[in-house]
């Protein structure tokens, strides 16, 4: 399994908007590279958001058996 660096963002109240995104009151993981350094600083400075840098496990991608668009024959 690969690791992905993310920002886990939780708004203290539903619907807080910062860095062009509405943030819900439940935690949402965003890839760290989705934001500029300035946006990350802005998010962390907002006292209405809880922002944590963390890593999550990402399953290794494997191609589907039979390839894309394969049809069963009868």
PDB file with SEQRES, HELIX, SHEET and CRYST1 records, atoms N, CA, C and O in Angstrom:
SEQRES   1 A   74  UNK UNK UNK UNK UNK UNK UNK UNK UNK UNK UNK UNK UNK          
SEQRES   2 A   74  UNK UNK UNK UNK UNK UNK UNK UNK UNK UNK UNK UNK UNK          
SEQRES   3 A   74  UNK UNK UNK UNK UNK UNK UNK UNK UNK UNK UNK UNK UNK          
SEQRES   4 A   74  UNK UNK UNK UNK UNK UNK UNK UNK UNK UNK UNK UNK UNK          
SEQRES   5 A   74  UNK UNK UNK UNK UNK UNK UNK UNK UNK UNK UNK UNK UNK          
SEQRES   6 A   74  UNK UNK UNK UNK UNK UNK UNK UNK UNK                          
HELIX    1 AA1 UNK A   32  UNK A   34  5                                   3    
HELIX    2 AA2 UNK A   37  UNK A   45  1                                   9    
SHEET    1 AA1 2 UNK A  16  UNK A  18  0                                        
SHEET    2 AA1 2 UNK A  21  UNK A  23 -1                                        
SHEET    1 AA2 3 UNK A  28  UNK A  31  0                                        
SHEET    2 AA2 3 UNK A   2  UNK A  11 -1                                        
SHEET    3 AA2 3 UNK A  49  UNK A  58 -1                                        
CRYST1    1.000    1.000    1.000  90.00  90.00  90.00 P 1           1          
ATOM      1  N   UNK A   1       0.829  -1.181   0.000  1.00  0.00           N  
ATOM      2  CA  UNK A   1       0.000   0.000   0.000  1.00  0.00           C  
ATOM      3  C   UNK A   1       0.874   1.245   0.000  1.00  0.00           C  
ATOM      4  O   UNK A   1       1.877   1.327   0.709  1.00  0.00           O  
ATOM      5  N   UNK A   2       0.470   2.194  -0.801  1.00  0.00           N  
ATOM      6  CA  UNK A   2       1.183   3.466  -0.877  1.00  0.00           C  
ATOM      7  C   UNK A   2       0.620   4.426   0.168  1.00  0.00           C  
ATOM      8  O   UNK A   2      -0.490   4.242   0.667  1.00  0.00           O  
ATOM      9  N   UNK A   3       1.394   5.439   0.484  1.00  0.00           N  
ATOM     10  CA  UNK A   3       0.970   6.485   1.419  1.00  0.00           C  
ATOM     11  C   UNK A   3       0.729   7.769   0.644  1.00  0.00           C  
ATOM     12  O   UNK A   3       1.451   8.078  -0.304  1.00  0.00           O  
ATOM     13  N   UNK A   4      -0.284   8.511   1.048  1.00  0.00           N  
ATOM     14  CA  UNK A   4      -0.601   9.795   0.428  1.00  0.00           C  
ATOM     15  C   UNK A   4      -0.668  10.845   1.524  1.00  0.00           C  
ATOM     16  O   UNK A   4      -1.375  10.668   2.516  1.00  0.00           O  
ATOM     17  N   UNK A   5       0.076  11.952   1.346  1.00  0.00           N  
ATOM     18  CA  UNK A   5       0.019  13.059   2.302  1.00  0.00           C  
ATOM     19  C   UNK A   5      -1.242  13.858   2.026  1.00  0.00           C  
ATOM     20  O   UNK A   5      -1.518  14.241   0.889  1.00  0.00           O  
ATOM     21  N   UNK A   6      -2.005  14.104   3.091  1.00  0.00           N  
ATOM     22  CA  UNK A   6      -3.273  14.821   2.958  1.00  0.00           C  
ATOM     23  C   UNK A   6      -3.413  15.885   4.036  1.00  0.00           C  
ATOM     24  O   UNK A   6      -2.754  15.849   5.075  1.00  0.00           O  
ATOM     25  N   UNK A   7      -4.295  16.831   3.750  1.00  0.00           N  
ATOM     26  CA  UNK A   7      -4.778  17.746   4.777  1.00  0.00           C  
ATOM     27  C   UNK A   7      -6.147  17.247   5.175  1.00  0.00           C  
ATOM     28  O   UNK A   7      -7.036  17.134   4.330  1.00  0.00           O  
ATOM     29  N   UNK A   8      -6.330  16.948   6.440  1.00  0.00           N  
ATOM     30  CA  UNK A   8      -7.633  16.541   6.971  1.00  0.00           C  
ATOM     31  C   UNK A   8      -8.261  17.803   7.551  1.00  0.00           C  
ATOM     32  O   UNK A   8      -7.782  18.353   8.543  1.00  0.00           O  
ATOM     33  N   UNK A   9      -9.340  18.251   6.916  1.00  0.00           N  
ATOM     34  CA  UNK A   9      -9.948  19.526   7.287  1.00  0.00           C  
ATOM     35  C   UNK A   9     -11.355  19.289   7.822  1.00  0.00           C  
ATOM     36  O   UNK A   9     -12.166  18.595   7.208  1.00  0.00           O  
ATOM     37  N   UNK A  10     -11.625  19.886   8.986  1.00  0.00           N  
ATOM     38  CA  UNK A  10     -12.938  19.812   9.614  1.00  0.00           C  
ATOM     39  C   UNK A  10     -13.352  21.223  10.003  1.00  0.00           C  
ATOM     40  O   UNK A  10     -12.610  21.923  10.690  1.00  0.00           O  
ATOM     41  N   UNK A  11     -14.528  21.639   9.567  1.00  0.00           N  
ATOM     42  CA  UNK A  11     -15.044  22.955   9.956  1.00  0.00           C  
ATOM     43  C   UNK A  11     -15.714  22.840  11.326  1.00  0.00           C  
ATOM     44  O   UNK A  11     -16.338  21.825  11.638  1.00  0.00           O  
ATOM     45  N   UNK A  12     -15.580  23.875  12.127  1.00  0.00           N  
ATOM     46  CA  UNK A  12     -16.262  23.876  13.418  1.00  0.00           C  
ATOM     47  C   UNK A  12     -17.760  24.019  13.234  1.00  0.00           C  
ATOM     48  O   UNK A  12     -18.545  23.571  14.069  1.00  0.00           O  
ATOM     49  N   UNK A  13     -18.157  24.656  12.117  1.00  0.00           N  
ATOM     50  CA  UNK A  13     -19.565  24.738  11.722  1.00  0.00           C  
ATOM     51  C   UNK A  13     -19.652  24.408  10.247  1.00  0.00           C  
ATOM     52  O   UNK A  13     -18.796  24.811   9.460  1.00  0.00           O  
ATOM     53  N   UNK A  14     -20.678  23.682   9.880  1.00  0.00           N  
ATOM     54  CA  UNK A  14     -20.874  23.240   8.501  1.00  0.00           C  
ATOM     55  C   UNK A  14     -20.868  24.408   7.522  1.00  0.00           C  
ATOM     56  O   UNK A  14     -21.479  25.446   7.776  1.00  0.00           O  
ATOM     57  N   UNK A  15     -20.168  24.228   6.397  1.00  0.00           N  
ATOM     58  CA  UNK A  15     -20.245  25.178   5.309  1.00  0.00           C  
ATOM     59  C   UNK A  15     -19.218  26.290   5.318  1.00  0.00           C  
ATOM     60  O   UNK A  15     -19.348  27.239   4.545  1.00  0.00           O  
ATOM     61  N   UNK A  16     -18.210  26.210   6.153  1.00  0.00           N  
ATOM     62  CA  UNK A  16     -17.157  27.235   6.157  1.00  0.00           C  
ATOM     63  C   UNK A  16     -16.435  27.204   4.808  1.00  0.00           C  
ATOM     64  O   UNK A  16     -16.025  26.137   4.351  1.00  0.00           O  
ATOM     65  N   UNK A  17     -16.279  28.366   4.171  1.00  0.00           N  
ATOM     66  CA  UNK A  17     -15.628  28.417   2.857  1.00  0.00           C  
ATOM     67  C   UNK A  17     -14.246  29.050   3.004  1.00  0.00           C  
ATOM     68  O   UNK A  17     -14.103  30.151   3.536  1.00  0.00           O  
ATOM     69  N   UNK A  18     -13.243  28.337   2.524  1.00  0.00           N  
ATOM     70  CA  UNK A  18     -11.868  28.838   2.551  1.00  0.00           C  
ATOM     71  C   UNK A  18     -11.099  28.121   1.456  1.00  0.00           C  
ATOM     72  O   UNK A  18     -11.330  26.937   1.211  1.00  0.00           O  
ATOM     73  N   UNK A  19     -10.191  28.817   0.798  1.00  0.00           N  
ATOM     74  CA  UNK A  19      -9.346  28.273  -0.281  1.00  0.00           C  
ATOM     75  C   UNK A  19     -10.195  27.724  -1.431  1.00  0.00           C  
ATOM     76  O   UNK A  19      -9.816  26.758  -2.092  1.00  0.00           O  
ATOM     77  N   UNK A  20     -11.353  28.358  -1.655  1.00  0.00           N  
ATOM     78  CA  UNK A  20     -12.207  27.974  -2.768  1.00  0.00           C  
ATOM     79  C   UNK A  20     -13.028  26.720  -2.556  1.00  0.00           C  
ATOM     80  O   UNK A  20     -13.580  26.173  -3.511  1.00  0.00           O  
ATOM     81  N   UNK A  21     -13.117  26.253  -1.311  1.00  0.00           N  
ATOM     82  CA  UNK A  21     -13.826  25.004  -1.010  1.00  0.00           C  
ATOM     83  C   UNK A  21     -14.757  25.221   0.176  1.00  0.00           C  
ATOM     84  O   UNK A  21     -14.389  25.882   1.147  1.00  0.00           O  
ATOM     85  N   UNK A  22     -15.969  24.661   0.097  1.00  0.00           N  
ATOM     86  CA  UNK A  22     -16.862  24.618   1.259  1.00  0.00           C  
ATOM     87  C   UNK A  22     -16.433  23.447   2.122  1.00  0.00           C  
ATOM     88  O   UNK A  22     -16.297  22.328   1.629  1.00  0.00           O  
ATOM     89  N   UNK A  23     -16.219  23.694   3.401  1.00  0.00           N  
ATOM     90  CA  UNK A  23     -15.749  22.659   4.317  1.00  0.00           C  
ATOM     91  C   UNK A  23     -16.881  22.246   5.259  1.00  0.00           C  
ATOM     92  O   UNK A  23     -17.453  23.095   5.944  1.00  0.00           O  
ATOM     93  N   UNK A  24     -17.211  20.947   5.301  1.00  0.00           N  
ATOM     94  CA  UNK A  24     -18.261  20.472   6.193  1.00  0.00           C  
ATOM     95  C   UNK A  24     -17.752  20.285   7.621  1.00  0.00           C  
ATOM     96  O   UNK A  24     -16.555  20.387   7.890  1.00  0.00           O  
ATOM     97  N   UNK A  25     -18.682  20.011   8.522  1.00  0.00           N  
ATOM     98  CA  UNK A  25     -18.341  19.782   9.925  1.00  0.00           C  
ATOM     99  C   UNK A  25     -17.797  18.372  10.155  1.00  0.00           C  
ATOM    100  O   UNK A  25     -17.413  18.040  11.277  1.00  0.00           O  
ATOM    101  N   UNK A  26     -17.757  17.556   9.135  1.00  0.00           N  
ATOM    102  CA  UNK A  26     -17.146  16.235   9.253  1.00  0.00           C  
ATOM    103  C   UNK A  26     -15.795  16.271   8.536  1.00  0.00           C  
ATOM    104  O   UNK A  26     -15.645  17.006   7.560  1.00  0.00           O  
ATOM    105  N   UNK A  27     -14.804  15.492   8.997  1.00  0.00           N  
ATOM    106  CA  UNK A  27     -13.466  15.549   8.400  1.00  0.00           C  
ATOM    107  C   UNK A  27     -13.446  15.085   6.947  1.00  0.00           C  
ATOM    108  O   UNK A  27     -14.091  14.104   6.576  1.00  0.00           O  
ATOM    109  N   UNK A  28     -12.685  15.824   6.135  1.00  0.00           N  
ATOM    110  CA  UNK A  28     -12.493  15.471   4.733  1.00  0.00           C  
ATOM    111  C   UNK A  28     -10.999  15.512   4.443  1.00  0.00           C  
ATOM    112  O   UNK A  28     -10.320  16.473   4.802  1.00  0.00           O  
ATOM    113  N   UNK A  29     -10.487  14.471   3.796  1.00  0.00           N  
ATOM    114  CA  UNK A  29      -9.084  14.410   3.422  1.00  0.00           C  
ATOM    115  C   UNK A  29      -8.903  14.953   2.011  1.00  0.00           C  
ATOM    116  O   UNK A  29      -9.586  14.532   1.078  1.00  0.00           O  
ATOM    117  N   UNK A  30      -7.962  15.902   1.867  1.00  0.00           N  
ATOM    118  CA  UNK A  30      -7.631  16.503   0.580  1.00  0.00           C  
ATOM    119  C   UNK A  30      -6.155  16.235   0.314  1.00  0.00           C  
ATOM    120  O   UNK A  30      -5.339  16.409   1.219  1.00  0.00           O  
ATOM    121  N   UNK A  31      -5.782  15.816  -0.897  1.00  0.00           N  
ATOM    122  CA  UNK A  31      -4.359  15.643  -1.194  1.00  0.00           C  
ATOM    123  C   UNK A  31      -3.611  16.952  -0.906  1.00  0.00           C  
ATOM    124  O   UNK A  31      -4.072  18.035  -1.267  1.00  0.00           O  
ATOM    125  N   UNK A  32      -2.468  16.835  -0.259  1.00  0.00           N  
ATOM    126  CA  UNK A  32      -1.698  18.013   0.128  1.00  0.00           C  
ATOM    127  C   UNK A  32      -1.345  18.861  -1.083  1.00  0.00           C  
ATOM    128  O   UNK A  32      -1.326  20.089  -0.993  1.00  0.00           O  
ATOM    129  N   UNK A  33      -1.068  18.226  -2.209  1.00  0.00           N  
ATOM    130  CA  UNK A  33      -0.662  18.986  -3.394  1.00  0.00           C  
ATOM    131  C   UNK A  33      -1.841  19.656  -4.110  1.00  0.00           C  
ATOM    132  O   UNK A  33      -1.652  20.269  -5.161  1.00  0.00           O  
ATOM    133  N   UNK A  34      -3.043  19.547  -3.559  1.00  0.00           N  
ATOM    134  CA  UNK A  34      -4.203  20.227  -4.128  1.00  0.00           C  
ATOM    135  C   UNK A  34      -4.220  21.710  -3.753  1.00  0.00           C  
ATOM    136  O   UNK A  34      -4.990  22.490  -4.313  1.00  0.00           O  
ATOM    137  N   UNK A  35      -3.363  22.092  -2.800  1.00  0.00           N  
ATOM    138  CA  UNK A  35      -3.329  23.464  -2.306  1.00  0.00           C  
ATOM    139  C   UNK A  35      -1.939  24.061  -2.483  1.00  0.00           C  
ATOM    140  O   UNK A  35      -0.931  23.356  -2.436  1.00  0.00           O  
ATOM    141  N   UNK A  36      -1.908  25.370  -2.685  1.00  0.00           N  
ATOM    142  CA  UNK A  36      -0.630  26.084  -2.703  1.00  0.00           C  
ATOM    143  C   UNK A  36      -0.169  26.278  -1.257  1.00  0.00           C  
ATOM    144  O   UNK A  36      -0.941  26.078  -0.318  1.00  0.00           O  
ATOM    145  N   UNK A  37       1.087  26.665  -1.090  1.00  0.00           N  
ATOM    146  CA  UNK A  37       1.591  26.942   0.267  1.00  0.00           C  
ATOM    147  C   UNK A  37       0.793  28.055   0.926  1.00  0.00           C  
ATOM    148  O   UNK A  37       0.502  27.995   2.120  1.00  0.00           O  
ATOM    149  N   UNK A  38       0.441  29.071   0.146  1.00  0.00           N  
ATOM    150  CA  UNK A  38      -0.343  30.194   0.693  1.00  0.00           C  
ATOM    151  C   UNK A  38      -1.721  29.722   1.157  1.00  0.00           C  
ATOM    152  O   UNK A  38      -2.202  30.153   2.205  1.00  0.00           O  
ATOM    153  N   UNK A  39      -2.353  28.846   0.390  1.00  0.00           N  
ATOM    154  CA  UNK A  39      -3.665  28.325   0.785  1.00  0.00           C  
ATOM    155  C   UNK A  39      -3.557  27.486   2.054  1.00  0.00           C  
ATOM    156  O   UNK A  39      -4.420  27.577   2.928  1.00  0.00           O  
ATOM    157  N   UNK A  40      -2.515  26.677   2.165  1.00  0.00           N  
ATOM    158  CA  UNK A  40      -2.321  25.859   3.366  1.00  0.00           C  
ATOM    159  C   UNK A  40      -2.165  26.756   4.591  1.00  0.00           C  
ATOM    160  O   UNK A  40      -2.747  26.484   5.640  1.00  0.00           O  
ATOM    161  N   UNK A  41      -1.380  27.822   4.458  1.00  0.00           N  
ATOM    162  CA  UNK A  41      -1.207  28.760   5.566  1.00  0.00           C  
ATOM    163  C   UNK A  41      -2.536  29.415   5.929  1.00  0.00           C  
ATOM    164  O   UNK A  41      -2.850  29.586   7.107  1.00  0.00           O  
ATOM    165  N   UNK A  42      -3.319  29.784   4.906  1.00  0.00           N  
ATOM    166  CA  UNK A  42      -4.627  30.397   5.130  1.00  0.00           C  
ATOM    167  C   UNK A  42      -5.563  29.428   5.860  1.00  0.00           C  
ATOM    168  O   UNK A  42      -6.259  29.819   6.797  1.00  0.00           O  
ATOM    169  N   UNK A  43      -5.575  28.173   5.430  1.00  0.00           N  
ATOM    170  CA  UNK A  43      -6.430  27.165   6.071  1.00  0.00           C  
ATOM    171  C   UNK A  43      -6.030  26.962   7.526  1.00  0.00           C  
ATOM    172  O   UNK A  43      -6.885  26.922   8.410  1.00  0.00           O  
ATOM    173  N   UNK A  44      -4.730  26.833   7.773  1.00  0.00           N  
ATOM    174  CA  UNK A  44      -4.250  26.600   9.147  1.00  0.00           C  
ATOM    175  C   UNK A  44      -4.491  27.800  10.060  1.00  0.00           C  
ATOM    176  O   UNK A  44      -4.661  27.640  11.269  1.00  0.00           O  
ATOM    177  N   UNK A  45      -4.505  29.000   9.481  1.00  0.00           N  
ATOM    178  CA  UNK A  45      -4.702  30.211  10.288  1.00  0.00           C  
ATOM    179  C   UNK A  45      -6.170  30.466  10.617  1.00  0.00           C  
ATOM    180  O   UNK A  45      -6.471  31.275  11.495  1.00  0.00           O  
ATOM    181  N   UNK A  46      -7.080  29.792   9.933  1.00  0.00           N  
ATOM    182  CA  UNK A  46      -8.513  30.011  10.143  1.00  0.00           C  
ATOM    183  C   UNK A  46      -8.948  29.326  11.429  1.00  0.00           C  
ATOM    184  O   UNK A  46      -8.886  28.101  11.534  1.00  0.00           O  
ATOM    185  N   UNK A  47      -9.387  30.111  12.410  1.00  0.00           N  
ATOM    186  CA  UNK A  47      -9.763  29.526  13.705  1.00  0.00           C  
ATOM    187  C   UNK A  47     -11.090  28.769  13.661  1.00  0.00           C  
ATOM    188  O   UNK A  47     -11.481  28.151  14.651  1.00  0.00           O  
ATOM    189  N   UNK A  48     -11.785  28.813  12.524  1.00  0.00           N  
ATOM    190  CA  UNK A  48     -13.030  28.054  12.375  1.00  0.00           C  
ATOM    191  C   UNK A  48     -12.818  26.692  11.711  1.00  0.00           C  
ATOM    192  O   UNK A  48     -13.770  25.945  11.486  1.00  0.00           O  
ATOM    193  N   UNK A  49     -11.544  26.380  11.398  1.00  0.00           N  
ATOM    194  CA  UNK A  49     -11.198  25.098  10.791  1.00  0.00           C  
ATOM    195  C   UNK A  49     -10.190  24.357  11.648  1.00  0.00           C  
ATOM    196  O   UNK A  49      -9.313  24.968  12.259  1.00  0.00           O  
ATOM    197  N   UNK A  50     -10.318  23.048  11.690  1.00  0.00           N  
ATOM    198  CA  UNK A  50      -9.310  22.181  12.300  1.00  0.00           C  
ATOM    199  C   UNK A  50      -8.592  21.524  11.135  1.00  0.00           C  
ATOM    200  O   UNK A  50      -9.202  20.789  10.358  1.00  0.00           O  
ATOM    201  N   UNK A  51      -7.284  21.788  11.010  1.00  0.00           N  
ATOM    202  CA  UNK A  51      -6.504  21.309   9.872  1.00  0.00           C  
ATOM    203  C   UNK A  51      -5.335  20.466  10.385  1.00  0.00           C  
ATOM    204  O   UNK A  51      -4.538  20.921  11.206  1.00  0.00           O  
ATOM    205  N   UNK A  52      -5.249  19.238   9.891  1.00  0.00           N  
ATOM    206  CA  UNK A  52      -4.171  18.327  10.285  1.00  0.00           C  
ATOM    207  C   UNK A  52      -3.489  17.808   9.031  1.00  0.00           C  
ATOM    208  O   UNK A  52      -4.151  17.408   8.074  1.00  0.00           O  
ATOM    209  N   UNK A  53      -2.149  17.817   9.039  1.00  0.00           N  
ATOM    210  CA  UNK A  53      -1.401  17.145   7.984  1.00  0.00           C  
ATOM    211  C   UNK A  53      -1.198  15.709   8.432  1.00  0.00           C  
ATOM    212  O   UNK A  53      -0.737  15.462   9.546  1.00  0.00           O  
ATOM    213  N   UNK A  54      -1.536  14.773   7.580  1.00  0.00           N  
ATOM    214  CA  UNK A  54      -1.403  13.363   7.927  1.00  0.00           C  
ATOM    215  C   UNK A  54      -1.162  12.553   6.660  1.00  0.00           C  
ATOM    216  O   UNK A  54      -1.141  13.104   5.560  1.00  0.00           O  
ATOM    217  N   UNK A  55      -0.982  11.258   6.816  1.00  0.00           N  
ATOM    218  CA  UNK A  55      -0.828  10.349   5.684  1.00  0.00           C  
ATOM    219  C   UNK A  55      -1.913   9.292   5.766  1.00  0.00           C  
ATOM    220  O   UNK A  55      -2.280   8.833   6.848  1.00  0.00           O  
ATOM    221  N   UNK A  56      -2.416   8.917   4.605  1.00  0.00           N  
ATOM    222  CA  UNK A  56      -3.402   7.837   4.555  1.00  0.00           C  
ATOM    223  C   UNK A  56      -2.890   6.747   3.638  1.00  0.00           C  
ATOM    224  O   UNK A  56      -2.073   7.003   2.753  1.00  0.00           O  
ATOM    225  N   UNK A  57      -3.367   5.531   3.847  1.00  0.00           N  
ATOM    226  CA  UNK A  57      -3.027   4.411   2.986  1.00  0.00           C  
ATOM    227  C   UNK A  57      -3.877   4.470   1.727  1.00  0.00           C  
ATOM    228  O   UNK A  57      -5.085   4.697   1.783  1.00  0.00           O  
ATOM    229  N   UNK A  58      -3.227   4.264   0.603  1.00  0.00           N  
ATOM    230  CA  UNK A  58      -3.916   4.234  -0.685  1.00  0.00           C  
ATOM    231  C   UNK A  58      -3.620   2.889  -1.314  1.00  0.00           C  
ATOM    232  O   UNK A  58      -2.454   2.537  -1.493  1.00  0.00           O  
ATOM    233  N   UNK A  59      -4.657   2.124  -1.655  1.00  0.00           N  
ATOM    234  CA  UNK A  59      -4.407   0.812  -2.248  1.00  0.00           C  
ATOM    235  C   UNK A  59      -3.694   0.951  -3.589  1.00  0.00           C  
ATOM    236  O   UNK A  59      -3.953   1.875  -4.359  1.00  0.00           O  
ATOM    237  N   UNK A  60      -2.798   0.016  -3.843  1.00  0.00           N  
ATOM    238  CA  UNK A  60      -2.122  -0.024  -5.138  1.00  0.00           C  
ATOM    239  C   UNK A  60      -3.153  -0.352  -6.198  1.00  0.00           C  
ATOM    240  O   UNK A  60      -3.983  -1.241  -6.010  1.00  0.00           O  
ATOM    241  N   UNK A  61      -3.104   0.365  -7.311  1.00  0.00           N  
ATOM    242  CA  UNK A  61      -4.069   0.131  -8.385  1.00  0.00           C  
ATOM    243  C   UNK A  61      -3.643  -1.073  -9.207  1.00  0.00           C  
ATOM    244  O   UNK A  61      -2.476  -1.211  -9.573  1.00  0.00           O  
ATOM    245  N   UNK A  62      -4.594  -1.932  -9.488  1.00  0.00           N  
ATOM    246  CA  UNK A  62      -4.362  -3.100 -10.333  1.00  0.00           C  
ATOM    247  C   UNK A  62      -5.395  -3.071 -11.437  1.00  0.00           C  
ATOM    248  O   UNK A  62      -6.567  -2.804 -11.172  1.00  0.00           O  
ATOM    249  N   UNK A  63      -4.992  -3.339 -12.674  1.00  0.00           N  
ATOM    250  CA  UNK A  63      -5.980  -3.333 -13.763  1.00  0.00           C  
ATOM    251  C   UNK A  63      -7.016  -4.427 -13.566  1.00  0.00           C  
ATOM    252  O   UNK A  63      -6.716  -5.503 -13.048  1.00  0.00           O  
ATOM    253  N   UNK A  64      -8.231  -4.137 -13.985  1.00  0.00           N  
ATOM    254  CA  UNK A  64      -9.309  -5.122 -13.877  1.00  0.00           C  
ATOM    255  C   UNK A  64      -9.047  -6.282 -14.824  1.00  0.00           C  
ATOM    256  O   UNK A  64      -8.496  -6.095 -15.908  1.00  0.00           O  
ATOM    257  N   UNK A  65      -9.438  -7.462 -14.419  1.00  0.00           N  
ATOM    258  CA  UNK A  65      -9.277  -8.644 -15.260  1.00  0.00           C  
ATOM    259  C   UNK A  65     -10.096  -8.477 -16.530  1.00  0.00           C  
ATOM    260  O   UNK A  65     -11.241  -8.030 -16.475  1.00  0.00           O  
ATOM    261  N   UNK A  66      -9.525  -8.828 -17.660  1.00  0.00           N  
ATOM    262  CA  UNK A  66     -10.249  -8.738 -18.918  1.00  0.00           C  
ATOM    263  C   UNK A  66     -10.156  -7.382 -19.567  1.00  0.00           C  
ATOM    264  O   UNK A  66     -10.615  -7.202 -20.695  1.00  0.00           O  
ATOM    265  N   UNK A  67      -9.563  -6.412 -18.868  1.00  0.00           N  
ATOM    266  CA  UNK A  67      -9.416  -5.083 -19.452  1.00  0.00           C  
ATOM    267  C   UNK A  67     -10.705  -4.308 -19.442  1.00  0.00           C  
ATOM    268  O   UNK A  67     -11.772  -4.833 -19.125  1.00  0.00           O  
ATOM    269  N   UNK A  68     -10.587  -3.061 -19.793  1.00  0.00           N  
ATOM    270  CA  UNK A  68     -11.748  -2.172 -19.791  1.00  0.00           C  
ATOM    271  C   UNK A  68     -12.664  -2.492 -20.970  1.00  0.00           C  
ATOM    272  O   UNK A  68     -12.208  -2.692 -22.096  1.00  0.00           O  
ATOM    273  N   UNK A  69     -13.936  -2.533 -20.692  1.00  0.00           N  
ATOM    274  CA  UNK A  69     -14.905  -2.731 -21.750  1.00  0.00           C  
ATOM    275  C   UNK A  69     -15.048  -4.171 -22.220  1.00  0.00           C  
ATOM    276  O   UNK A  69     -15.686  -4.424 -23.241  1.00  0.00           O  
ATOM    277  N   UNK A  70     -14.471  -5.107 -21.501  1.00  0.00           N  
ATOM    278  CA  UNK A  70     -14.588  -6.506 -21.905  1.00  0.00           C  
ATOM    279  C   UNK A  70     -16.027  -6.966 -21.719  1.00  0.00           C  
ATOM    280  O   UNK A  70     -16.661  -6.645 -20.715  1.00  0.00           O  
ATOM    281  N   UNK A  71     -16.531  -7.704 -22.671  1.00  0.00           N  
ATOM    282  CA  UNK A  71     -17.902  -8.211 -22.603  1.00  0.00           C  
ATOM    283  C   UNK A  71     -17.888  -9.730 -22.463  1.00  0.00           C  
ATOM    284  O   UNK A  71     -17.043 -10.425 -23.028  1.00  0.00           O  
ATOM    285  N   UNK A  72     -18.830 -10.205 -21.711  1.00  0.00           N  
ATOM    286  CA  UNK A  72     -18.967 -11.661 -21.566  1.00  0.00           C  
ATOM    287  C   UNK A  72     -19.549 -12.239 -22.849  1.00  0.00           C  
ATOM    288  O   UNK A  72     -20.387 -11.616 -23.501  1.00  0.00           O  
ATOM    289  N   UNK A  73     -19.102 -13.420 -23.196  1.00  0.00           N  
ATOM    290  CA  UNK A  73     -19.652 -14.085 -24.373  1.00  0.00           C  
ATOM    291  C   UNK A  73     -20.494 -15.250 -23.927  1.00  0.00           C  
ATOM    292  O   UNK A  73     -20.242 -15.835 -22.873  1.00  0.00           O  
ATOM    293  N   UNK A  74     -21.509 -15.602 -24.726  1.00  0.00           N  
ATOM    294  CA  UNK A  74     -22.355 -16.718 -24.335  1.00  0.00           C  
ATOM    295  C   UNK A  74     -22.307 -17.824 -25.340  1.00  0.00           C  
ATOM    296  O   UNK A  74     -22.967 -18.848 -25.163  1.00  0.00           O  
TER     297      UNK A  74                                                      
END                                                                             
